[in-house]
Amino acid sequence: MRSITRKSIRTIYYIITLLTLIIIALVLFVSYISKTFDRTEKNYTLLEESIINQKKKYLQSVIFQSITKIDTLTEVMSESYLSTAELLSENIAQVIISNERESVTSILSDKLQSLSLDFPMGSFQYVIFYDKEILYSLESNKPSIIDESNSAKIKSILEYKDYKIIVYISNEDFTNEIQQDAADWIRKISLPDDEYIWINQIINFEGGDDYAIRLVHPNLPDTEGMFLSTSIEDIKGNKPYLEELNGINEKGEVFFEYYFKKMNSDKISHKLTYAKLYKEFNWVIATGVYLDDIAMIVSNDKELIQKELNREILVLALFILIILSFAVLGLISFEKKISNLLLLKNQELEKTNRTLSETMEQYKSVNSELQNSLDEIRTLNGLLPICAHCKKIKDEKGYWNQIESYIESHTDALFSHGLCESCAQELYGDKKWYKKNKKSQ
């Protein structure tokens, strides 16, 4: 029964130990998986943010290059127009020099027409003064011509004797020329993944209906020239034009997201856009990328990361399984060693018990004999030599002992001394105190 109990205790101990190891392994496994998933999710987020940040930098770079191109185009056209204006004024001066005053007016119209054919960069205006009076101009409204020529940024002034020749292009016409060339150049830009650049010209910075005009939109060329409203919504209820205008008013540039159709497709997709204000023309120049492409990149990376994660989980699970297997084998080996050791100890204990049992039997036998001897010793029997006069008893060693001492040493009896009446009378009968005491009794 005792061996069975011990075996049961050992079995329970091993089971508890094994369960503890399994629980610890599961806790570590779950903790590792949880941390790994958290780390993976953070990596997904960081990856997505990294890609979006790269896209944002790319969009900013595209718009920056476009604005730089427009600025360069403005400078080149300004220089070209100014050079042409100077050449035209010189040619007009040659016409005046080659003719008498009375014939200048009659021939200027034909000569200037031929000069315009030689320089087809039209929109140039000519004003010729003689003695501070307008001698010839292409416009009939003389006051506006004077004001316009004075304010023109692109103009050439040449004076000869009493003549003053002004060849210029009005600021409005020059701006229109620049805008037209810039818009044509924007339309021709080809970006990767069918992306493009578009331009909206803001009319009212407070927003509302008809707050802007769509000037350039390669994805919707038929809608160029249409008015836009900040109340327009996409399929998700976002108001991209309102968000764009708010960002432009606040910082002059803005990143925002909305849903829009793809180039050469009717598919509506999530789009990230960067827009920047070009103050010279009140243009909002913008470009964007579709985020489903980013989602696809992240999804592909997620698949790779997930495969690596699954591999790590499998390796970890196998490692834990191997550790548990070794633990089980260790417990089994330990159990065998303990069982063998306990068996040897049990055998030794059984041998010792048998020896003790035999010894106890011998002890009982000897004890019984001793008890019997003691009983014999403690029982007074046979003849005892006693003095007839003093009543002393002679012991086995030949010594004479008082009878009470002898009996006490050879039996369990004890003596208490007193006097009988006859002995008391014999010893103290003549004593007054005895007589007195006897009378009081």
Summary of the structure (lengths in Angstrom):
residues: 441
radius of gyration: 64.3
end to end distance: 75.3
largest distance: 208.5
contacts: 1138
relative contact order: 0.07
helix: 62%
strand: 16%
